[in-house]
Amino acid sequence: MNTRPAIDESTGPVSLAVAFNQDSSCFAVGLDTGFCVFNSDPCELKVSRDFNAGIGAAEMLGRANYVALVGGGKNPKFPTNKVIIWDDAKQLAVVTLEFRSQVLQARLSRSQILVALLNSICLYAFSSPPKRVSSFETADNPSGLCCLGSKIVAFPGRTPGQVQIVELGTGNVSIIPAHSSPLKAMTLSPNGEILATASETGTLIRLFSTANCARICELRRGVDPAAIFSLAISPSNTLLAVTSDKATLHIFDLPHSSSTSSATTPARSSSPYSTSSFDDPATSTANNRTKWGILGSIPLMPRLFSDTYSFASASIAIDDDPHAALRGTAKPAVPIPGIPGGKARKGVVGWLDDWTLVVVGAGRDGRWEKFALGRAEDGRRWLGRQGWKRYLGS
């Protein structure tokens, strides 16, 4: 008979979800006890609301007082089929949207509310009361993928691997056959002109023009399959950050951005960060042009030798899950109720500027990590971790 005492998991809150606001200046955290909001840099707690119940998604509207909340965890604060627009100035719910199935994601802008369900997307005008504008069928979308821009919205199509782009002004719908396998991640550039997507395979990231749906380029994360955690495009629309379950952050150049990137990425002498302030500057990789050397120019070689790789990479922390199996046992992880995919999000990327970015993850040991780009005297760029902390204070 097993007489060992049960492991006490009740000490301290557990973060179930994390999400940056539109300019990544703040991030909201859904907890098993409520929600809180942090400044991105420095990582400082700004707002904390204790509901004594779980929030599975918290989406901010810039720095305004409105937050979209969805219940989650073992003891959800709200039914998981509802989106609650919370006015933090009044500390009460001002809008409630109810659906027939679990809400997987909600996005806010000053004029729209976008809600992702497993097989549909619902678009509302952000008014009082909200007016339902349209709804769209999608393939299974267990991660609640959707992007809300100022002029367009993007989300999975009816066929796995496809993307639908809808113009908010006209309602015109375009279909992009992005991948042959289901989508795993997507993001829009800050100017709304570029869409980046990754599939469940996780080896390639594809970029498309939202104006004509043409493929701009294809970037290779690696050769082995991986689960992509997050995609994020820099404020100048010239760099792409990618994180995955390989515990790695990759930085790519976007096409036609070499001159702009050179101007915005500081030289070592002018960088706000010296090499001594980084934990491990040696994690940087060489420019993708030298990834395979002469092999990349030999005809008939496999395409992976000529593909475009990241010019810099660094390790990130992903080793924490509040419901993960105990180390050394074969016990499977227990899905978290009310959370897309049943797992706390890891490796969520937010760009602070064109050379600084932050990576945050949910979980019992939720972490904030800050990274910065610099340029060596020989012209090569590098990526280093400038600092980290457990934002829940444990």
DRENDO-1510 file (C-alpha; in Angstrom, 1 decimal, always signed):
<recs>
REC; n; res; u; v; w
REC; 1; MET; +0.0; +0.0; +0.0 .
REC; 2; ASN; +1.3; +3.4; -0.9 .
REC; 3; THR; +1.5; +5.5; +2.3 .
REC; 4; ARG; +3.4; +8.4; +0.9 .
REC; 5; PRO; +1.7; +11.8; +1.5 .
REC; 6; ALA; +0.1; +13.5; -1.4 .
REC; 7; ILE; +2.1; +16.3; -3.0 .
REC; 8; ASP; +0.7; +19.7; -2.1 .
REC; 9; GLU; +0.2; +21.7; -5.2 .
REC; 10; SER; -1.7; +24.5; -3.5 .
REC; 11; THR; +1.2; +26.8; -2.6 .
REC; 12; GLY; +1.0; +30.0; -4.6 .
REC; 13; PRO; -1.0; +30.8; -7.8 .
REC; 14; VAL; -0.4; +29.0; -11.1 .
REC; 15; SER; -0.5; +30.9; -14.4 .
REC; 16; LEU; -2.7; +29.2; -16.9 .
REC; 17; ALA; -2.2; +31.6; -19.9 .
REC; 18; VAL; -0.1; +34.6; -20.9 .
REC; 19; ALA; -0.7; +37.2; -23.7 .
REC; 20; PHE; +0.9; +40.5; -24.7 .
REC; 21; ASN; -1.1; +43.6; -25.5 .
REC; 22; GLN; -0.9; +45.0; -29.0 .
REC; 23; ASP; +2.5; +46.8; -28.6 .
REC; 24; SER; +4.0; +44.3; -26.2 .
REC; 25; SER; +4.4; +46.9; -23.5 .
REC; 26; CYS; +2.4; +44.8; -21.1 .
REC; 27; PHE; +1.3; +41.2; -20.7 .
REC; 28; ALA; -1.7; +39.7; -19.0 .
REC; 29; VAL; -1.6; +36.5; -17.1 .
REC; 30; GLY; -4.6; +34.2; -16.4 .
REC; 31; LEU; -4.2; +32.5; -13.0 .
REC; 32; ASP; -6.0; +29.7; -11.3 .
REC; 33; THR; -7.0; +32.4; -8.8 .
REC; 34; GLY; -7.8; +35.4; -11.1 .
REC; 35; PHE; -5.7; +37.5; -13.4 .
REC; 36; CYS; -2.9; +40.1; -13.3 .
REC; 37; VAL; -1.1; +42.5; -15.6 .
REC; 38; PHE; +2.7; +43.1; -15.8 .
REC; 39; ASN; +4.8; +45.7; -17.4 .
REC; 40; SER; +7.0; +44.0; -20.0 .
REC; 41; ASP; +10.2; +45.9; -19.2 .
REC; 42; PRO; +11.0; +46.1; -16.4 .
REC; 43; CYS; +8.9; +43.1; -15.4 .
REC; 44; GLU; +6.7; +44.7; -12.7 .
REC; 45; LEU; +3.3; +43.8; -11.5 .
REC; 46; LYS; +0.8; +46.6; -12.3 .
REC; 47; VAL; -2.7; +45.0; -11.6 .
REC; 48; SER; -3.8; +42.0; -9.7 .
REC; 49; ARG; -7.3; +40.8; -9.3 .
REC; 50; ASP; -8.1; +37.8; -7.0 .
REC; 51; PHE; -11.3; +36.0; -8.0 .
REC; 52; ASN; -10.5; +32.8; -6.1 .
REC; 53; ALA; -11.3; +31.1; -9.4 .
REC; 54; GLY; -9.5; +30.4; -12.7 .
REC; 55; ILE; -9.0; +32.5; -15.8 .
REC; 56; GLY; -8.0; +30.6; -18.8 .
REC; 57; ALA; -7.4; +33.5; -21.2 .
REC; 58; ALA; -6.9; +37.3; -20.6 .
REC; 59; GLU; -6.6; +39.6; -23.5 .
REC; 60; MET; -5.8; +43.3; -23.1 .
REC; 61; LEU; -6.9; +46.2; -25.2 .
REC; 62; GLY; -3.6; +48.2; -25.4 .
REC; 63; ARG; -3.2; +49.9; -22.0 .
REC; 64; ALA; -6.9; +50.6; -21.7 .
REC; 65; ASN; -9.0; +49.4; -18.8 .
REC; 66; TYR; -10.8; +46.7; -20.8 .
REC; 67; VAL; -9.7; +43.0; -20.6 .
REC; 68; ALA; -11.3; +40.1; -22.3 .
REC; 69; LEU; -11.6; +37.2; -19.9 .
REC; 70; VAL; -12.5; +33.5; -20.3 .
REC; 71; GLY; -12.8; +31.1; -17.4 .
REC; 72; GLY; -10.4; +28.2; -17.2 .
REC; 73; GLY; -8.6; +25.8; -14.9 .
REC; 74; LYS; -10.2; +23.3; -12.4 .
REC; 75; ASN; -12.4; +26.0; -10.9 .
REC; 76; PRO; -13.3; +28.5; -13.6 .
REC; 77; LYS; -14.5; +32.0; -12.6 .
REC; 78; PHE; -16.8; +32.2; -15.6 .
REC; 79; PRO; -18.4; +29.5; -17.8 .
REC; 80; THR; -15.9; +28.5; -20.5 .
REC; 81; ASN; -18.4; +29.2; -23.2 .
REC; 82; LYS; -18.5; +32.9; -22.4 .
REC; 83; VAL; -16.3; +35.9; -23.1 .
REC; 84; ILE; -16.4; +38.5; -20.4 .
REC; 85; ILE; -15.3; +42.1; -21.2 .
REC; 86; TRP; -14.0; +43.3; -17.8 .
REC; 87; ASP; -13.8; +47.0; -17.1 .
REC; 88; ASP; -11.0; +47.1; -14.5 .
REC; 89; ALA; -11.6; +50.8; -13.7 .
REC; 90; LYS; -15.1; +49.8; -12.5 .
REC; 91; GLN; -14.0; +46.3; -11.5 .
REC; 92; LEU; -17.0; +44.6; -13.1 .
REC; 93; ALA; -18.1; +42.8; -16.2 .
REC; 94; VAL; -19.6; +45.2; -18.7 .
REC; 95; VAL; -20.1; +42.8; -21.7 .
REC; 96; THR; -20.9; +39.1; -21.8 .
REC; 97; LEU; -20.9; +37.1; -25.0 .
REC; 98; GLU; -22.2; +33.5; -24.8 .
REC; 99; PHE; -21.6; +30.7; -27.2 .
REC; 100; ARG; -22.7; +27.1; -27.6 .
REC; 101; SER; -19.2; +25.7; -27.2 .
REC; 102; GLN; -16.0; +26.4; -25.4 .
REC; 103; VAL; -14.2; +29.7; -26.2 .
REC; 104; LEU; -10.6; +29.1; -27.1 .
REC; 105; GLN; -9.4; +32.7; -27.7 .
REC; 106; ALA; -10.6; +36.3; -27.8 .
REC; 107; ARG; -9.0; +39.3; -29.4 .
REC; 108; LEU; -9.8; +43.0; -28.9 .
REC; 109; SER; -9.4; +46.2; -30.8 .
REC; 110; ARG; -11.1; +49.5; -30.2 .
REC; 111; SER; -13.7; +48.6; -32.8 .
REC; 112; GLN; -13.9; +44.8; -32.9 .
REC; 113; ILE; -14.1; +41.7; -30.8 .
REC; 114; LEU; -12.9; +38.5; -32.4 .
REC; 115; VAL; -13.7; +35.1; -30.8 .
REC; 116; ALA; -12.3; +31.7; -31.7 .
REC; 117; LEU; -14.3; +28.5; -31.2 .
REC; 118; LEU; -13.2; +25.0; -32.2 .
REC; 119; ASN; -14.8; +25.1; -35.6 .
REC; 120; SER; -15.8; +28.8; -36.1 .
REC; 121; ILE; -14.7; +32.4; -35.8 .
REC; 122; CYS; -17.2; +35.1; -34.6 .
REC; 123; LEU; -16.6; +38.8; -35.3 .
REC; 124; TYR; -18.4; +41.5; -33.3 .
REC; 125; ALA; -18.5; +45.3; -33.4 .
REC; 126; PHE; -17.2; +46.6; -30.1 .
REC; 127; SER; -20.2; +48.6; -29.2 .
REC; 128; SER; -22.8; +48.8; -26.4 .
REC; 129; PRO; -24.3; +46.2; -26.8 .
REC; 130; PRO; -21.8; +44.4; -29.1 .
REC; 131; LYS; -23.2; +43.7; -32.6 .
REC; 132; ARG; -22.4; +40.4; -34.3 .
REC; 133; VAL; -21.0; +41.3; -37.7 .
REC; 134; SER; -20.2; +37.9; -39.2 .
REC; 135; SER; -19.1; +34.3; -38.4 .
REC; 136; PHE; -17.0; +31.9; -40.4 .
REC; 137; GLU; -16.5; +28.2; -40.4 .
REC; 138; THR; -13.0; +26.8; -39.8 .
REC; 139; ALA; -11.3; +23.5; -39.7 .
REC; 140; ASP; -10.6; +22.2; -36.2 .
REC; 141; ASN; -8.8; +25.0; -34.4 .
REC; 142; PRO; -7.9; +23.6; -30.9 .
REC; 143; SER; -5.3; +26.3; -30.3 .
REC; 144; GLY; -7.8; +29.1; -31.0 .
REC; 145; LEU; -5.6; +30.6; -33.7 .
REC; 146; CYS; -6.8; +34.0; -34.9 .
REC; 147; CYS; -5.3; +37.5; -35.7 .
REC; 148; LEU; -7.0; +40.8; -35.5 .
REC; 149; GLY; -5.5; +43.7; -37.4 .
REC; 150; SER; -6.7; +47.2; -38.1 .
REC; 151; LYS; -7.9; +46.3; -41.6 .
REC; 152; ILE; -8.0; +42.5; -41.7 .
REC; 153; VAL; -8.6; +39.4; -39.6 .
REC; 154; ALA; -6.9; +36.1; -40.3 .
REC; 155; PHE; -7.7; +32.6; -39.0 .
REC; 156; PRO; -7.7; +29.0; -40.2 .
REC; 157; GLY; -9.7; +28.0; -43.3 .
REC; 158; ARG; -12.3; +25.2; -43.7 .
REC; 159; THR; -9.5; +22.9; -44.9 .
REC; 160; PRO; -6.6; +22.0; -42.6 .
REC; 161; GLY; -3.6; +24.1; -43.5 .
REC; 162; GLN; -5.5; +26.9; -45.1 .
REC; 163; VAL; -5.8; +30.5; -43.9 .
REC; 164; GLN; -8.8; +32.8; -44.4 .
REC; 165; ILE; -8.2; +36.6; -44.6 .
REC; 166; VAL; -11.2; +38.9; -44.3 .
REC; 167; GLU; -11.1; +42.6; -45.1 .
REC; 168; LEU; -12.9; +44.4; -42.3 .
REC; 169; GLY; -14.0; +47.3; -44.5 .
REC; 170; THR; -15.5; +45.2; -47.4 .
REC; 171; GLY; -16.0; +41.7; -45.9 .
REC; 172; ASN; -14.1; +40.2; -48.8 .
REC; 173; VAL; -12.6; +36.8; -48.1 .
REC; 174; SER; -9.4; +35.4; -49.5 .
REC; 175; ILE; -8.0; +31.9; -49.0 .
REC; 176; ILE; -4.3; +31.0; -48.7 .
REC; 177; PRO; -3.3; +27.4; -49.0 .
REC; 178; ALA; -0.5; +27.9; -46.5 .
REC; 179; HIS; +0.5; +24.3; -45.5 .
REC; 180; SER; -0.4; +20.7; -46.2 .
REC; 181; SER; -0.9; +19.9; -42.5 .
REC; 182; PRO; -3.0; +21.7; -39.8 .
REC; 183; LEU; -1.9; +25.1; -38.6 .
REC; 184; LYS; +0.0; +25.5; -35.3 .
REC; 185; ALA; +0.8; +29.2; -35.2 .
REC; 186; MET; +0.2; +32.5; -37.1 .
REC; 187; THR; +0.8; +36.2; -36.7 .
REC; 188; LEU; +0.3; +39.5; -38.5 .
REC; 189; SER; +3.0; +42.1; -38.9 .
REC; 190; PRO; +2.4; +45.4; -37.0 .
REC; 191; ASN; +1.5; +47.1; -40.3 .
REC; 192; GLY; -0.8; +44.2; -41.3 .
REC; 193; GLU; +1.0; +43.6; -44.6 .
REC; 194; ILE; +2.6; +40.3; -43.8 .
REC; 195; LEU; +1.1; +37.0; -42.4 .
REC; 196; ALA; +3.5; +34.4; -41.0 .
REC; 197; THR; +2.3; +30.8; -40.5 .
REC; 198; ALA; +3.6; +27.5; -39.2 .
REC; 199; SER; +2.1; +24.1; -39.3 .
REC; 200; GLU; +2.0; +21.2; -36.8 .
REC; 201; THR; +5.2; +19.9; -38.5 .
REC; 202; GLY; +7.1; +23.0; -37.3 .
REC; 203; THR; +10.1; +22.8; -39.6 .
REC; 204; LEU; +9.1; +25.7; -42.0 .
REC; 205; ILE; +7.6; +29.2; -41.5 .
REC; 206; ARG; +5.9; +30.7; -44.5 .
REC; 207; LEU; +5.3; +34.4; -45.1 .
REC; 208; PHE; +2.5; +35.8; -47.2 .
REC; 209; SER; +1.4; +39.2; -48.5 .
REC; 210; THR; -2.0; +40.1; -47.1 .
REC; 211; ALA; -2.6; +42.4; -50.0 .
REC; 212; ASN; -2.5; +39.7; -52.8 .
REC; 213; CYS; -2.1; +36.4; -50.7 .
REC; 214; ALA; +1.2; +35.7; -52.6 .
REC; 215; ARG; +3.9; +33.7; -50.8 .
REC; 216; ILE; +6.8; +36.0; -50.0 .
REC; 217; CYS; +9.3; +33.5; -48.7 .
REC; 218; GLU; +9.8; +30.3; -46.7 .
REC; 219; LEU; +12.1; +30.1; -43.6 .
REC; 220; ARG; +13.5; +27.0; -42.1 .
REC; 221; ARG; +13.4; +26.6; -38.3 .
REC; 222; GLY; +15.1; +23.2; -38.4 .
REC; 223; VAL; +15.0; +19.7; -39.8 .
REC; 224; ASP; +13.4; +17.8; -37.0 .
REC; 225; PRO; +9.6; +18.3; -36.4 .
REC; 226; ALA; +8.8; +20.7; -33.5 .
REC; 227; ALA; +5.7; +22.4; -31.9 .
REC; 228; ILE; +5.9; +26.1; -32.6 .
REC; 229; PHE; +5.0; +28.1; -29.6 .
REC; 230; SER; +5.0; +31.6; -30.9 .
REC; 231; LEU; +5.6; +33.8; -34.0 .
REC; 232; ALA; +6.2; +37.6; -33.7 .
REC; 233; ILE; +7.3; +40.2; -36.2 .
REC; 234; SER; +9.3; +43.2; -35.0 .
REC; 235; PRO; +7.9; +46.8; -34.9 .
REC; 236; SER; +9.7; +47.7; -38.1 .
REC; 237; ASN; +8.3; +44.6; -39.9 .
REC; 238; THR; +11.9; +43.5; -40.7 .
REC; 239; LEU; +12.6; +40.6; -38.3 .
REC; 240; LEU; +10.7; +37.5; -37.2 .
REC; 241; ALA; +11.0; +35.7; -33.9 .
REC; 242; VAL; +10.1; +32.0; -33.5 .
REC; 243; THR; +10.0; +29.8; -30.4 .
REC; 244; SER; +9.3; +26.1; -30.2 .
REC; 245; ASP; +9.4; +23.1; -27.9 .
REC; 246; LYS; +13.0; +22.7; -28.8 .
REC; 247; ALA; +13.5; +25.4; -26.1 .
REC; 248; THR; +15.0; +27.7; -28.7 .
REC; 249; LEU; +14.3; +31.3; -29.8 .
REC; 250; HIS; +15.2; +31.9; -33.5 .
REC; 251; ILE; +15.5; +35.3; -35.2 .
REC; 252; PHE; +15.1; +35.6; -39.0 .
REC; 253; ASP; +15.5; +38.4; -41.4 .
REC; 254; LEU; +12.4; +39.2; -43.5 .
REC; 255; PRO; +12.8; +39.7; -47.2 .
REC; 256; HIS; +14.0; +43.0; -48.5 .
REC; 257; SER; +14.9; +44.1; -45.0 .
REC; 258; SER; +18.7; +43.8; -45.0 .
REC; 259; SER; +19.4; +47.5; -45.3 .
REC; 260; THR; +16.7; +48.4; -42.8 .
REC; 261; SER; +17.8; +45.7; -40.4 .
REC; 262; SER; +21.4; +46.9; -40.6 .
REC; 263; ALA; +20.2; +50.4; -39.6 .
REC; 264; THR; +18.0; +49.2; -36.7 .
REC; 265; THR; +20.2; +46.6; -35.2 .
REC; 266; PRO; +22.9; +48.4; -33.2 .
REC; 267; ALA; +26.6; +47.8; -33.5 .
REC; 268; ARG; +28.4; +46.3; -30.6 .
REC; 269; SER; +29.8; +49.7; -29.7 .
REC; 270; SER; +26.4; +51.5; -29.8 .
REC; 271; SER; +24.3; +48.7; -28.4 .
REC; 272; PRO; +22.5; +49.5; -25.1 .
REC; 273; TYR; +23.8; +46.1; -23.9 .
REC; 274; SER; +27.4; +45.1; -23.6 .
REC; 275; THR; +28.5; +41.4; -23.9 .
REC; 276; SER; +29.2; +41.3; -20.2 .
REC; 277; SER; +25.5; +41.9; -19.4 .
REC; 278; PHE; +24.4; +38.7; -21.2 .
REC; 279; ASP; +24.0; +35.3; -19.6 .
REC; 280; ASP; +25.4; +33.4; -22.6 .
REC; 281; PRO; +26.3; +35.4; -25.8 .
REC; 282; ALA; +27.8; +32.2; -27.1 .
REC; 283; THR; +24.3; +30.9; -27.9 .
REC; 284; SER; +24.3; +33.0; -31.1 .
REC; 285; THR; +24.6; +31.4; -34.4 .
REC; 286; ALA; +26.3; +32.5; -37.6 .
REC; 287; ASN; +24.4; +34.2; -40.4 .
REC; 288; ASN; +22.2; +31.8; -42.4 .
REC; 289; ARG; +24.3; +32.3; -45.5 .
REC; 290; THR; +27.1; +30.4; -43.9 .
REC; 291; LYS; +24.8; +27.7; -42.4 .
REC; 292; TRP; +26.0; +25.0; -44.8 .
REC; 293; GLY; +28.8; +26.8; -46.6 .
REC; 294; ILE; +29.5; +25.6; -50.1 .
REC; 295; LEU; +26.9; +22.8; -49.8 .
REC; 296; GLY; +24.2; +25.4; -50.2 .
REC; 297; SER; +25.3; +26.3; -53.7 .
REC; 298; ILE; +25.8; +22.7; -55.1 .
REC; 299; PRO; +23.0; +21.8; -57.6 .
REC; 300; LEU; +20.6; +19.0; -56.9 .
REC; 301; MET; +21.4; +19.0; -53.2 .
REC; 302; PRO; +18.4; +18.5; -50.8 .
REC; 303; ARG; +16.6; +21.8; -50.3 .
REC; 304; LEU; +17.4; +22.0; -46.6 .
REC; 305; PHE; +21.0; +23.0; -47.6 .
REC; 306; SER; +19.8; +26.0; -49.6 .
REC; 307; ASP; +16.9; +27.1; -47.3 .
REC; 308; THR; +17.0; +30.3; -45.3 .
REC; 309; TYR; +17.8; +29.8; -41.6 .
REC; 310; SER; +17.8; +32.1; -38.6 .
REC; 311; PHE; +20.8; +34.4; -38.2 .
REC; 312; ALA; +20.8; +34.1; -34.4 .
REC; 313; SER; +19.3; +31.9; -31.8 .
REC; 314; ALA; +19.3; +31.4; -28.0 .
REC; 315; SER; +17.9; +29.0; -25.4 .
REC; 316; ILE; +14.6; +29.7; -23.6 .
REC; 317; ALA; +13.1; +28.2; -20.4 .
REC; 318; ILE; +10.1; +25.8; -21.1 .
REC; 319; ASP; +10.6; +23.1; -18.5 .
REC; 320; ASP; +7.6; +23.9; -16.3 .
REC; 321; ASP; +4.1; +22.7; -16.4 .
REC; 322; PRO; +1.8; +22.8; -13.4 .
REC; 323; HIS; +0.1; +19.6; -14.5 .
REC; 324; ALA; +3.1; +17.8; -15.9 .
REC; 325; ALA; +4.0; +14.3; -15.0 .
REC; 326; LEU; +6.5; +13.8; -12.1 .
REC; 327; ARG; +10.0; +13.3; -13.3 .
REC; 328; GLY; +11.1; +9.7; -13.3 .
REC; 329; THR; +7.6; +8.3; -13.7 .
REC; 330; ALA; +5.6; +7.2; -16.6 .
REC; 331; LYS; +2.5; +9.1; -15.5 .
REC; 332; PRO; +1.1; +11.2; -18.4 .
REC; 333; ALA; +0.5; +14.9; -18.1 .
REC; 334; VAL; -3.1; +15.9; -17.1 .
REC; 335; PRO; -4.7; +18.4; -19.5 .
REC; 336; ILE; -5.7; +21.6; -17.9 .
REC; 337; PRO; -9.5; +22.2; -18.1 .
REC; 338; GLY; -10.6; +25.2; -20.1 .
REC; 339; ILE; -7.2; +25.8; -21.7 .
REC; 340; PRO; -6.6; +25.5; -25.5 .
REC; 341; GLY; -4.8; +22.2; -26.0 .
REC; 342; GLY; -4.9; +21.5; -22.3 .
REC; 343; LYS; -1.4; +23.0; -21.8 .
REC; 344; ALA; -0.2; +26.2; -20.3 .
REC; 345; ARG; +1.4; +28.4; -23.1 .
REC; 346; LYS; +5.2; +28.6; -23.3 .
REC; 347; GLY; +7.6; +30.8; -25.2 .
REC; 348; VAL; +5.2; +33.7; -26.0 .
REC; 349; VAL; +7.2; +36.4; -27.7 .
REC; 350; GLY; +6.8; +40.2; -27.6 .
REC; 351; TRP; +9.1; +42.7; -29.3 .
REC; 352; LEU; +9.9; +45.8; -27.2 .
REC; 353; ASP; +11.8; +47.4; -30.1 .
REC; 354; ASP; +13.8; +46.3; -33.1 .
REC; 355; TRP; +16.6; +44.9; -31.0 .
REC; 356; THR; +14.9; +43.9; -27.7 .
REC; 357; LEU; +12.3; +41.2; -27.1 .
REC; 358; VAL; +10.7; +39.4; -24.2 .
REC; 359; VAL; +9.7; +35.8; -23.9 .
REC; 360; VAL; +7.1; +34.8; -21.2 .
REC; 361; GLY; +5.6; +31.4; -20.3 .
REC; 362; ALA; +2.7; +30.2; -18.2 .
REC; 363; GLY; +2.9; +27.6; -15.5 .
REC; 364; ARG; +3.7; +27.2; -11.8 .
REC; 365; ASP; +7.2; +28.5; -12.4 .
REC; 366; GLY; +6.1; +31.2; -14.9 .
REC; 367; ARG; +9.2; +32.9; -16.3 .
REC; 368; TRP; +10.0; +36.2; -18.0 .
REC; 369; GLU; +13.1; +36.4; -20.1 .
REC; 370; LYS; +14.6; +39.4; -21.9 .
REC; 371; PHE; +16.8; +39.1; -25.0 .
REC; 372; ALA; +18.7; +41.6; -27.1 .
REC; 373; LEU; +20.3; +41.7; -30.5 .
REC; 374; GLY; +23.7; +43.2; -31.2 .
REC; 375; ARG; +26.2; +43.4; -34.0 .
REC; 376; ALA; +29.8; +42.3; -33.7 .
REC; 377; GLU; +32.7; +44.2; -35.2 .
REC; 378; ASP; +32.9; +41.7; -38.1 .
REC; 379; GLY; +29.3; +42.5; -39.0 .
REC; 380; ARG; +27.7; +39.3; -37.6 .
REC; 381; ARG; +24.7; +39.7; -35.4 .
REC; 382; TRP; +24.2; +37.8; -32.1 .
REC; 383; LEU; +21.4; +37.2; -29.7 .
REC; 384; GLY; +21.9; +37.1; -25.9 .
REC; 385; ARG; +19.8; +36.8; -22.8 .
REC; 386; GLN; +19.9; +40.0; -20.8 .
REC; 387; GLY; +18.0; +38.8; -17.8 .
REC; 388; TRP; +15.1; +36.7; -16.4 .
REC; 389; LYS; +12.8; +36.3; -13.4 .
REC; 390; ARG; +9.9; +34.3; -12.1 .
REC; 391; TYR; +7.2; +36.8; -12.4 .
REC; 392; LEU; +4.9; +35.1; -9.9 .
REC; 393; GLY; +7.5; +35.9; -7.3 .
REC; 394; SER; +8.1; +32.3; -6.1 .
</recs>
